[in-house]
Amino acid sequence: MRPLLAAFTRCVRRRRAVWPLRNRGRRHGGVRVNLAVRHPRIAGLVVALVIFVLDQWVKALVVHTLRLREVGSIEVLPIFNFTWTQNYGVSLGLLTAESAEMRWLLVALTGAIAVAVLVWLLREKHFADILGLSLVLGGALGNIRDRVTMGYVIDYADLHFGSFRPFLIFNIADAVITIGVLIILARTLFSREKPKAQAETATES
């Protein structure tokens, strides 16, 4: 009887030891949320990688499956087309490279920006900032690869309202870079933590 009672007691103790760990995982919403909460920089790198792969996959689809280079333009919706465009500049057609030297200068410039964003991401602590940086990093890497391998960036997303186009023809990389920059700006202007002096003053009052 005593051995049976001792075994039962050990079992209860083990369950009590495991139960808090299970509850902790549930409070954070499972393993995926835990990754973002406990390892936000790793989560940011994963987001950047997913964006890079998605950008390259869509560009391959546009080139090889839709054959947009030969077709020129495909209507998807009345206000949205796939339109083949070779962008020799940076995002949204800025700083057009008209020579091989300018092309590699842009590669070096955008590469340096990507490295700076990566360093910032690895030092950042707040997930919202890391998310914005990861969007910029993933999009930048996608466009850099285009420029290195082909000499230009493939753009295809053509949003229009009749003859009015609110944006130049763009791609997924351009879109996520823009979203990432907006997140970073919003965080910088509105959501940054107050200086300690202000926080202490607010606490005292």
Order of alpha helices (4+ residues) and beta strands (2+ residues): alpha-alpha-alpha-alpha-beta-beta-alpha-alpha-beta-alpha-alpha
